[in-house]
């Protein structure tokens, strides 16, 4: 009797070991979270790259619009540079750009740099408060951007070569950063030569 009982247990044990029903479902349940995480991270990275490309487009657009203003322009949120800022914000859609700080803060700094025969490269003016969010002060950085590593204003004179420097910053918060409570500051710089190669004047509040 004992032998028959042990034989039955061994037979059932072999059948149980060979039974693979439900294995696929178990494997899928284990792998599914990993697949979802990979898809989520990939989507998030693509969105961040896309946001960076939009910031780059915005910087290039503003530099081009400023470079066309041979008759001069005005700074401040109600001036022509403020209009250019609002136009550039359209290139950021559907991303938000209306905040003064934190996620969605879109800021622009614009500077004109000219190479004078007596003093060398000088910042003629700068405007960094034409958008709702205040931009980073460029100062001497504008000269560095215009002259290195390739000198874009090699000809000194009166007035000499001139170039427009634009830096756009955007505070981007991805889905992952929503979970981490942090923002990614995207920064892009664009350069454009004035159409007539003459320094473009900017009325106050340009400084």
C-alpha positions in Angstrom: 0.0 0.0 0.0 2.8 2.4 0.9 4.6 1.6 -2.4 1.4 2.4 -4.4 1.0 5.7 -2.5 4.6 6.7 -3.2 4.3 5.7 -6.8 1.2 7.9 -7.2 2.9 10.9 -5.6 5.9 10.5 -8.0 3.6 10.3 -11.0 1.7 13.4 -10.0 4.9 15.2 -9.1 6.3 14.6 -12.6 3.1 15.8 -14.3 3.1 18.9 -12.1 6.8 19.7 -13.0 6.0 19.3 -16.7 2.8 21.5 -16.5 3.8 24.9 -18.0 0.3 26.3 -18.0 0.4 29.9 -16.7 4.1 30.3 -17.2 3.6 32.9 -19.9 1.2 34.9 -17.8 3.7 34.9 -14.9 6.6 36.0 -17.1 4.4 38.7 -18.6 3.5 40.0 -15.2 7.2 40.2 -14.3 8.3 41.8 -17.5 5.4 44.3 -17.9 6.5 46.8 -15.3 10.0 46.9 -16.9 8.5 47.4 -20.4 6.2 50.2 -19.1 9.2 51.9 -17.4 11.3 51.8 -20.6 8.4 53.2 -22.7 7.8 55.9 -20.2 11.4 57.0 -19.9 11.9 56.9 -23.7 8.8 59.1 -24.2 10.0 61.5 -21.5 13.5 61.8 -23.1 11.9 62.4 -26.5 9.8 65.2 -25.1 12.8 66.8 -23.5 14.7 66.7 -26.8 11.7 68.2 -28.5 11.5 71.0 -26.0 15.2 71.7 -26.5 14.6 72.0 -30.3 11.8 74.4 -29.7 13.9 76.6 -27.5 16.6 76.6 -30.2 14.0 77.6 -32.8 12.8 80.4 -30.5 16.3 81.8 -30.1 17.0 81.7 -33.8 13.7 83.4 -34.6 14.3 86.2 -32.2 17.8 86.8 -33.4 16.6 86.9 -37.0 13.8 89.4 -36.2 16.1 91.7 -34.2 18.7 91.6 -37.0 16.1 92.9 -39.5 15.3 96.1 -37.5 17.7 98.5 -39.3 15.6 101.4 -38.1 16.2 100.5 -34.4 13.9 98.9 -31.8 12.6 99.3 -28.3 13.1 97.1 -25.3 10.8 96.2 -22.5 7.7 94.0 -22.5 5.7 96.7 -24.3 8.5 97.4 -26.9 9.4 95.6 -30.1 11.6 93.0 -28.3 8.6 92.2 -26.1 6.6 91.6 -29.2 9.4 89.3 -30.5 9.3 87.4 -27.2 5.6 86.8 -27.5 6.0 85.7 -31.1 8.7 83.3 -30.1 6.5 81.8 -27.4 4.2 80.5 -30.1 7.0 78.3 -31.3 7.0 76.7 -27.8 3.4 75.5 -28.0 2.0 73.2 -26.6 4.5 73.8 -23.8 3.5 76.4 -21.2 5.5 79.7 -21.2 3.5 82.1 -19.1 5.1 81.9 -15.7 7.6 84.4 -14.1 9.6 81.6 -12.4 9.6 77.9 -12.0 8.2 75.4 -14.6 7.2 77.2 -17.8 9.4 80.3 -17.3 10.5 81.5 -20.7 13.1 84.3 -20.7 15.1 86.1 -23.4 18.3 88.1 -23.3 19.3 90.1 -26.3 22.5 92.1 -26.8 24.2 94.0 -29.6 28.0 93.6 -29.9 30.2 95.8 -32.1 33.9 95.7 -32.8 35.1 99.3 -32.6 38.6 100.3 -33.8 39.4 102.2 -30.6 38.1 99.9 -27.9 37.6 96.5 -29.6 34.4 94.5 -29.1 31.9 96.3 -26.9 28.3 95.6 -25.8 26.2 98.4 -27.3 23.1 97.5 -25.4 21.3 94.6 -23.7 17.7 93.8 -23.0 16.9 91.0 -20.6 13.5 92.0 -19.2 11.3 92.0 -22.3 9.6 88.7 -21.5 7.4 87.9 -18.5 10.3 86.1 -16.9 13.6 88.0 -16.5 16.5 86.8 -18.6 20.1 86.1 -17.6 22.3 89.1 -17.7 24.8 88.5 -20.5 27.3 91.4 -20.1 30.8 90.3 -21.1 29.5 86.9 -22.0 27.9 88.4 -25.1 31.4 89.5 -26.3 32.8 86.0 -25.6 30.0 84.4 -27.6 30.6 86.8 -30.5 34.4 86.4 -30.6 35.1 82.8 -29.6 35.9 80.2 -30.6 35.3 81.8 -34.1 35.5 85.6 -34.2 32.3 86.7 -35.9 33.1 90.4 -35.8 36.7 90.5 -37.1 36.6 94.0 -38.8 37.1 96.9 -36.4 36.2 100.4 -37.5 33.7 103.1 -36.9 31.2 101.5 -36.3 32.9 98.2 -37.3 31.3 94.8 -37.5 28.3 94.2 -35.4 26.3 91.1 -34.3 23.2 90.3 -32.4 23.4 87.8 -29.5 20.3 86.1 -28.2 20.1 83.7 -25.3 16.8 81.9 -24.5 16.2 80.0 -21.3 13.2 77.8 -20.6 12.4 76.0 -17.3 11.2 72.6 -18.4 9.6 70.0 -16.2 9.2 66.5 -17.6 6.9 63.8 -16.2 9.8 62.3 -14.3 10.7 65.7 -12.9 7.1 66.1 -11.7 7.7 63.1 -9.6 11.1 64.4 -8.4 9.9 68.0 -7.9 12.6 69.5 -10.1 13.0 71.5 -13.3 15.5 71.3 -16.2 16.8 74.7 -17.4 17.1 74.5 -21.2 19.4 77.2 -22.6 20.0 78.0 -26.3 22.0 80.8 -27.9 21.6 82.2 -31.4 23.7 84.8 -33.3 22.6 87.0 -36.3 24.4 89.7 -38.2 22.4 92.9 -38.8 21.1 93.1 -42.4 23.1 96.3 -43.2 26.0 95.2 -40.9 25.5 98.4 -39.0 24.8 98.5 -35.2 21.1 98.3 -34.4 20.0 100.9 -31.9 17.7 100.1 -29.0 15.8 102.7 -27.1 15.2 102.5 -23.3 14.8 100.3 -21.3 17.7 98.7 -23.2 20.9 99.3 -21.2 
